[in-house]
Amino acid sequence: MPDEQLARIEHIVVLMLENRSFDHMLGFLYTDEGNVSPAGDPYEGLTGTESNPDASGNPVAVFRIDPGSPTAYLMPGTNPGEGYSATNLQLFGTDPPTPAAVPTNQGFVTNFAQTIDLNAARKRLVEPGTVPGSVMGCYTPQLLPVLSGLSARAQMGPRGPAGRWSAKAATLRMPMIGPGWPADARSRMRRPDGPQDSLGWPERPRASPRGR
């Protein structure tokens, strides 16, 4: 793009709709700088010592995704568990948790182990070499230069747009992706007489063999 055209752009918006956590994408943003932003603000990123136990109780440490891996941009190798049950298992280690339960975030590896088997049984894509510990892999700024560069330029820190990660509710993603994909059947009015999926939503339109 010519410089004169680029200079006319005031904002670049990166829209990410689902299936990526803050740590997975930006956890290592300032790790090498002691988790301090260029502005000197503390940043709640990864230190590299975080871990989750496997099914045997052995700790599986977080790790930097290898840029030389042929599946680097397909990590963690298959779609992680979603929905209320999987979320409860990941956050609380049990489903359902008691009302007074405090999330420990120690169930990601064990739940991913179950999810790998479930996805394989359902004939869903599972990349060769995917193991329960793959879910602990996180990207580095070198692997995500655009997102990391935009985040650094935004001076991510407590006074920046996302100095810490928080979630108001662990819930399903339908309210989020419905309006985001206006061509999706889920963002249209439900027809009681039309075909519905297992969740009661209208079936997604299928492309014809000729792509119409």
N, C-alpha and C positions, 0 to 999 in steps of 0.2 A: 504494500500500500504506500502511495506517495506520502511524503512527510506532510504536505499541506492538507491532505485528507485526514491523516492520522491526528493532526493537531485539532481538528474540528470535533473529534470524539471526546465527550466530557465524562462519560461513565461506561464501564464495562461490567456487566452483570453476569456472574457465573451461577447458574441455576442447577442445584443438585437436589433431586427429589427423594431419593430413598437409598437404603441399604449401605450406607457408609457412615461410620462413626467419626467423631471428631479425632479421636486418637488414631484411627486407621489412616486418615488423610493428612492430619496436621500435628500428630503427636510428637514427631521428631523435628518440628520446625526449628526450634531453638535449643535442642538438646546439647549440641556441641558448644553452645554459648552459655551453658549453665541455666537454661530456661529463663533467660532474660532477653527481652525484646531490644531492638536497636535504640528505643527511647529510654531504656533502663527500667522498664516495667517488668515485674515478675510475670511469668507465663506458666500456666498449669499444664505443661506438656509432660512427655514421658522422660524418665531418667534411664530406662533400659533395664531396670531391676524389677519391674512389675511382672507378676506371674499369675497364672491360674492353675489349679490342680487338675491332673488328669484322672481317669477312672480309678487309678491305683493310689491316688493321693500325692503323686509326685508333681512338683512344681514345673510348669511349662512357662518359660520366660518369654516376654515380648521380644521381638526381633525385627531388624530392618530387612525389608524385602530385598532380595538379591537382584540388582538391575540386570545381571546376566542371565537370569532365569527366563526360559521361553514362555513361562506363564506368569511373569511378573505382574502384568496388568489384568490378570484373571484371578488374582488372589481374592479370597482364600482357597479357590479351586472349585467351589460349588456354592450355591446360594445358602447362606446361613439360615438357621431356624427363625421363623417369623410368627407373628400372632401372639395372643395372650399367654398360652401355655409355654411356648419357647422363651418368651420374654421373662416370665416368672422363673423358669429354670435357670436362665442366664443371670438374672439379678439376685434371686433369693436362694437358688439351689433346690427349690421345691415348688410344686404346683398342686393346689393353690397355696400361697403363703398365708400365715396367720395375719390377722389385722395389725398386730403390733410388730410384725417382722421388719427388720432393717435390712435393706439390700447391701450385699457384700460384693457384688459383681464377680463372684468366684465360680460361676457356672458356665462360662462360655466354652471352655474346652470340652467338658463332658457333654454339653448339649450339642456341640458341633459333631462330636463322635456319633451321636444318635442321628443327626441330620444327614451325615454322609451316607449311612446305611439306608436311611429313608429315601433320599434322593436317588441312590443307585437302584433301589427296588422299584421306584417309580419311573425308571429309565430317564431321569434327568441328568444333565451334564455334570459329571464329576471328573475333573482333570486328573490325569495320571499323576501319582505321587501325592495326592491330597491326603493329609492325615489330620487327626483332631487338633494337633498343635498348629496347623496352618492358620487357624483363625487368629493367632496371636501376632501374625505378621502385619507390619505397618509401613506405610510409604515414607520415603525420605524426600527432602526438598529436591534432590537431584532427579528423582523419578517423577516428581510433579512440579516442574519448574514454573508453569504458568500459575497454578493455584497457590503455590508457596510464594511466588513473587508478588502476586496481588495481595496476599495476606501480610507479607512483610511490609509492602508499601503502605498498607492500611494501619501499620503500627499496632499489630495485634498485641494487646496487653489489657490490664484491668480497665484502662480508659479508652481502649480501642473497641471495635465492634464485637470481638469474641475472645476476650482474655481468659475466659473460663467456660467450660461446657456445662450446660444445665438442660434438663428436660422437664417440662411441666407435667407430663403424663406419659406413661408407657402404654401406648394404644395402637390400634390398627391404623394403617396408612391410607385407607380409602378416602377420608375427607381431604387428604393432602393431594393425592394423585388425580382424583376426579376432576377438580377444577383445572389442574395443570395440564390435562390432556383432553381438550374439548372434543376431539374426535372419538374418544373412548366412550363405549356404551355406558360406563359407570357414571359419567357426568351428565347423562340425560335422564329424563323422567322414566321411572320404572313402569313398564306396561304389565298389568296383572295377567294378561293373556299371552304375553310373549315368552320366549325361552329364557330361562334363568339358570345361573350356575348354582353351585352347592351352597353359596352364601346368600342366595336370593337376589343377586344382582342380575341385570340383563346380560345375556351372553354377549361376549365381545364379537363384533362383526368379523367374519372370516373372509379372507380374500379368495376370489375365484381362481381357478387354474390359469386364467388369462390375466390375473393381476387387477381385476376390476373390483 
